[in-house]
Amino acid sequence: MVHIATSAVNTTRHLSTVHIATSAVNTTRHLSTVHIATSLVNTTRHSSRVRTTPCLPFTVSDNRSFYEREYPQTNLPRRLSNSSYHNVLHQLRSLRLIVVACARNVESDIKKYRSRIEPILDLFHSSSRILICESDSNDKTIEKLYQWSRAQVYTYGNMMKSYPGRTDRLEFCRNTLINKTHDLKADYILVTDIDMFRTTVPSFLSNFRYNIDDWSVMTASSSDPYYDIWALRTLSDSIMNYDIWHRIWDLRKPGKNYCYETLVNLIVRVHQKRIPLEYGLIEVRSAFGGAGLYKANSTYTCQYDGEGNTCEHIEFHLCIREQNHGRIFINSAFQVF
């Protein structure tokens, strides 16, 4: 049975190891196949022998991480003075925050998640709330969520027959939630991964250290290596503007046959380094990292799309940029732990 996972973030975290791909099927089909050539070795005995064609080492001209190659950037949001920052914090109490999350088998994470998310909700208007879309759980996730009075829980049972693809189910879940935030007239939307979100209040509030007119989306970084490369599209055309797994699958095809481990090292792992705090903001076309804070009006008319085993965040973020003229950033101080 294929399941909704809490996010594409978990996808990247699990997919970026050498031996793990999107599924056992994809692993067999795309990532660990070895091109077998058959040659006649002893024609007098009419026997044949199968040999393994050696894979080709993959190389790149620049092995710096994406943020090192993107840094420094110009025209970044203006950092506020302390007095202006405190004025913004005071204004938050009049604004509505809607927190959204997808859930599957997160029973063991709910208590920690509540302890982190409720203090953030309390920074905003009392009408702020959390919406959770659950499906396919076989632990006590639903029971635990229903015990949480502040959460509105939407359960959809087993969605495998209706949405056989994992990213298709994530697309359904995220679009269901984002549409509800629009109905509720949110001012800000905080998209989270229940199993990843360990952000502190000061870390979350670092997003408001910058002029709120200069940004539309702030996405999370990490106190550990930045892992969510699948959801990433850089501002530069030449650095990281492709689906990493589709690229690896393509480079493993017969006729190319690059070595899998070198592909993972130089397409994925080279970018999975911790972003130092001094890097501040990094403008991107798409990112997630386990959490994203959105101005609600920047998300209007935009929808998630996971068709073709692609990260569902990409199409949503490109719409924010191209249709709604929003600016998206990775905030090195907005950390999930």
N, C-alpha and C positions, 0 to 999 in steps of 0.2 A: 504494500500500500504506500502510495506517495503522499506526502503530507505538506501542509503549509508549515514553513518554519517561521520563526519570529521575524526574520528579515533577510534581505539579501546580504546583510553584513555577516550573519552566520554562514551564508553561502561562501563568502570570500574567505572567512577564517578557516573553514574546513576544506575549501577547494585548493587553497594555496600551498598545501603540503604536497610533497612529491608524489605520494601514492594515492591521494584522495582526489576524486573528481566529482562532478555534479551528481553522479549516481553510479551504481555498479555497472549499469548498462553503458553509460557514457565512458566509464573508465575502460571497459572492454572494447568499445567501438572506436573511441577516439584517442585515448591517451596512452594506452599501454600496448597497442598493437605493434607487432614487429614485422617488417616486410620480409617475407620468406621467399628466397629464390631457389628454384630447383635446377640442378644441373646434372647432366649425365657425367658420371665420374669414371665408371668402368664399363665401357660399351661392350667389351667382350663378354662380360657376365650379365649384360642387359640390366644392370642395377642403377639406381639413382640415389643421390644423397641430397638432403635438404640442408642448406646453409643459411645462416642469419646474415643479412646485409648489415655491415657496420653503420651505426647512425653517425650523423655529421655533427660536430660541435657547433653550437650557435654562438655567435659573437655580436657585440654591439660596439659602436664607436664611442659611446659615452655611458659609463656605468654609474653616474650620479643619480640620486633619487629625483623624482619629479619636482619636489619642492625646492631642491637645491638648484635645479635648472631653471625654475620659474622665478627665483628670488634674485634681486629685489624687484618688486613691481611698483608701478607709479599709479597715481590717482586712486589711492585706497581711501576708505572712509576715514573721516576726521575723528581723532580721539578726543573725547570730551574732557573738560576741566573737572575737578572734583565736585565743584558746586553744581555744574550742569548735570553731572552724572547723578547726584543725589536728587535733583529735581525730577529727572526721568524716573528714578526708582519710586518717587512719591506718586507719579502719574500712573504707574502700573496698577495701583489699587482701583483705578477707574476703568481698567481694560479687562476684557474677557480672554482668558487663555483656555484653549481646548487641547488637552493631551490625548494622543491617539497611539494605539499599539495593537499589533497582531500577536496572537498567542496560540501556542500549541505545546503541550507538555512542559509547562513552566511552573508547575506546582512548587518546586523548591526555590524559585526565584521571586515569587510574589511578595513575600514579607520584606525582603531587602528593597525591592522595587518601590513598594509603598512608602518605606521609610525615607526614600530619596525624592519621590515625586510629590508627596503631599506638602512638604515645606515649600516647594516651588509653586504649587497651586495657590498656596496661602499668600504669595506675593501679589496676587492679582485679585480682581473683583470676586465677590462671593459666588457669582453665577458661573465661575470657571468650573470645569469638570473634566473627567477622563472617560474616554470611550475605548472599549476593547472589543476587537473582533476575534472570536475563537473558533477553531475547527480542528477536528481530527485528534483531539487529545484522548489518551488512554490512561492518564493518571488522574489526580484529583484537582486538575487545573480549574475546571468549571465550578466545582464545589467551593474552592478557595476564592475564586473571583466573585461568586454570588454572596460571599460573606463580607465583601468590601462594599460598604454602603455608598461610598463616593464614586464608585465606578458604574458606568452603564455598559452592560455586557451583551453582546450580540453573538449568539452561537449558531453555527451552520452545519454541525454534525460532520459526516464524512462527505467531503466535496470531491473525492477522487473521480467519480463517474462524470460529474459535470465539468470538472476542471482537472484533467489528467496531468497537466504540466504544473510543476511546482511554482514557477514564476507566474503562471496564469492564476493560480490561487492567491498568490501574494498580490497580484494586480487587483483581483476582485476585492480582497480584504481592504487594501489601502484605498481604493476608489470608494468603497462603501463608507469608510470612515471620513475621507476628505469631503465627500458630499454632505455628510451629516454636520461637519463643522461649518460648512457654508450655510446650512439651514439654521444653525444656532447663532449665526452672525458673530463668529469669533473675530477678535482683533489679531490674536496671534495663535498659531498652531504649533504644537511641539510634537513632532513625530519621534517615537522612541522604540527601542528594542528592549523588551522586558528583561531578557537574560543578560543584557550588556549595560544597562543604564545604572551607573553608580555615581552620577554627577553630584557634586556638592552645590549648595546655593551660591557661594562666591564664584564657582566655576561657571555656573549658568548665567549669573549676572554679568560676567565679563562681556557678554554679547552687547550689553547696553552701555559699555564704555565707549562705544562708537556712535557717531551721529546716526540716529535712526532713519533719517532721510536718505542716507547714503548706502543702505543695504536692504535687501529683501529676504535673504536666507543666510543663516549662520549654521554651519554644520560642525559636528564634533571632531576633535582630534583625540589623542589618547596619551595617557601617561606611559603606556607601553608603545611598541612599534605601531605605526599607522598601518592597519591591516586591510582596510576596505577598498582595495584597488579596483574591484569589479564595478563599483558605483562611480568611479572617478573618471572625469573627462577634464583635462587641463584647459587653461585658456589658450595655450599655444597649440597650433595645429600639429607641430612636429614632435611633441613629447608623449602624450598619453591620451590619444583620441581614437581609441579602438576598444573593442571587447577583448579582454585579455585571453579568455578561454577560447573564443572563436579563432583568435590568432594562433594560439598554440595548436588547436586542432588542425588548422590549415597547414602549419609548418611540420606537422607529423604525417602528412599525406605521402603516399608513394611518389617518388620523384624528388621529394624534398627530404623527408626522413631525418630531421634534426633530432638530436638527443633530447629526450624529454626533460631530464634534470637541468640541462643547461638552459632550456627554454624557460622553465619555471624560475630558475635563478635570475635570468636576465630580463624577463618580461614581468614577473610578479615580485619576487623577493627583493630585487634591487630597489624597489620603491617602498618596501615595508620597513621603514626606519622611523624612529621617533622624531616628531617635528619639535625642535627646540622652541621654548616659549618666546624667545627673542624674535622669532619669525613673525609673530603677530598674526595678521590676516593674509591669506593666500586666495586670490580670486580664481575661481574655477567655473567651468560650465556645468559640472555635476560633481557631487560628493555626498557622502552620508556619514559613515563612521559610527553608526549606532544611535545617532540623534541628530535632529535638524529642527531649528527654530525658524518658522516661516511667518512673514507678515501675511495674514489671510488674504488680503486683496491681491497679492502677487500670485496666488494659486488659482484664481478664478479661471474657469474654462479649461484648466489643465487636468490631465488624467494620467495615471500610471499605466504602463504598458510593458508586459513581460513576454510578449509573443516571441517565439523562436529561441527560447532559453537565453534571453538577454536580461540584464538587470532592470527591474521595473522602474527604478528611480531615474534612469537616463532620460526617457521621453518626457517624464514629468518636469524635470529640471530644464531641459531644452525648451519646453513650452514656456516656462517662467521667464527664461531669458529672451527668447525670440518673439513671443507674442505679447508678454506683459512687461517686457523691458526691465526685468528684475536682475539684480546682481547677487551672485551666490559666492560665499566665502567659506573656507576652512578657517576656524578660529583656533589657534594653537592653545589658547587658554581655556577653551570650552572642552573639557576632557571627560571622557568616560573611562572608567577604571576597571 
